[in-house]
Amino acid sequence: MSTTSLPRTVTVTIDGTPGQAWAGQSVSAALVAAGIWPLRRNPVNGQLRGPFCGMGVCLECEVTINGRPGSRSCTAHITDGMDIRTHTEPLPTVAHG
């Protein structure tokens, strides 16, 4: 029998919805565990983007954490009460003419 205890569960808010995650796990891991893969849209073509490199290099996992936009979810760690906002809403269309 293992003597290792389970991680502490904390409350987080993801896109306005309260949920649970393990304290200390990466925000990316918590989002994927919650079934959320797309985290933002490509600003040029609007395609959905999500975690890719897992080490903070590619910037595909950027979300807003506690009001701070551009936070890399793969290098940020879950804390109690954290507010996480993804950016998957459709990009505004621009009329050309």
C-alpha positions as CSV (number, residue, x, y, z in Angstrom):
1,M,0.0,0.0,0.0
2,S,1.3,3.4,-0.9
3,T,1.9,6.1,1.7
4,T,1.7,8.9,-0.9
5,S,-1.3,11.2,-0.3
6,L,-3.5,12.5,-3.1
7,P,-3.0,16.1,-4.2
8,R,-5.2,18.7,-2.5
9,T,-8.3,19.6,-4.5
10,V,-9.0,23.3,-4.8
11,T,-11.7,25.4,-6.4
12,V,-11.0,27.2,-9.7
13,T,-13.2,29.1,-12.1
14,I,-12.9,28.3,-15.8
15,D,-14.6,30.7,-18.2
16,G,-17.0,31.7,-15.4
17,T,-17.8,28.1,-14.3
18,P,-16.6,26.9,-10.9
19,G,-14.8,23.6,-10.9
20,Q,-12.2,21.5,-9.1
21,A,-8.5,20.9,-9.8
22,W,-5.5,19.6,-8.0
23,A,-3.4,22.3,-6.3
24,G,0.0,22.6,-8.0
25,Q,-0.9,20.9,-11.3
26,S,-0.3,22.9,-14.5
27,V,-3.2,25.0,-15.7
28,S,-3.0,23.2,-19.0
29,A,-3.4,19.9,-17.3
30,A,-6.4,21.1,-15.4
31,L,-8.1,22.5,-18.5
32,V,-7.5,19.2,-20.5
33,A,-8.7,17.2,-17.5
34,A,-11.9,19.3,-17.6
35,G,-12.3,18.4,-21.3
36,I,-11.1,21.8,-22.6
37,W,-8.6,21.6,-25.4
38,P,-9.0,24.8,-27.4
39,L,-7.6,27.7,-25.4
40,R,-7.4,30.5,-27.8
41,R,-7.7,31.5,-31.5
42,N,-5.0,32.2,-34.0
43,P,-5.2,36.0,-34.5
44,V,-4.6,35.7,-38.2
45,N,-6.9,33.0,-39.4
46,G,-9.1,32.3,-36.4
47,Q,-8.3,28.7,-36.0
48,L,-8.6,27.2,-32.5
49,R,-5.3,26.6,-30.8
50,G,-4.4,24.6,-27.7
51,P,-1.5,23.1,-25.7
52,F,1.4,22.0,-27.9
53,C,4.9,22.1,-26.5
54,G,4.1,21.9,-22.7
55,M,7.1,24.0,-21.7
56,G,6.3,27.6,-22.4
57,V,8.0,28.0,-25.7
58,C,5.3,27.9,-28.4
59,L,2.7,30.3,-26.7
60,E,-0.2,28.2,-28.0
61,C,-1.6,27.7,-24.5
62,E,-2.0,31.4,-23.6
63,V,-5.0,32.2,-21.4
64,T,-5.9,34.9,-18.9
65,I,-5.2,33.9,-15.3
66,N,-6.5,36.1,-12.5
67,G,-6.9,39.0,-14.9
68,R,-3.4,38.7,-16.5
69,P,-3.7,38.1,-20.2
70,G,-1.1,36.2,-22.1
71,S,-0.4,33.7,-19.3
72,R,1.2,30.5,-20.4
73,S,-1.1,27.8,-19.0
74,C,1.5,25.1,-19.3
75,T,3.9,26.8,-16.9
76,A,1.4,28.3,-14.5
77,H,0.3,26.1,-11.5
78,I,-3.2,25.8,-10.0
79,T,-3.9,27.7,-6.8
80,D,-7.1,27.9,-4.8
81,G,-9.5,30.5,-6.2
82,M,-7.7,30.9,-9.5
83,D,-9.8,32.5,-12.3
84,I,-8.9,31.1,-15.8
85,R,-10.3,32.5,-19.0
86,T,-9.8,30.9,-22.4
87,H,-10.1,33.0,-25.6
88,T,-12.1,30.8,-28.1
89,E,-14.8,33.3,-29.0
90,P,-15.0,33.9,-32.7
91,L,-12.8,36.8,-34.0
92,P,-14.6,39.9,-35.2
93,T,-15.0,40.1,-38.9
94,V,-13.8,43.1,-40.7
95,A,-15.6,44.4,-43.8
96,H,-13.4,45.0,-46.7
97,G,-14.4,47.3,-49.4
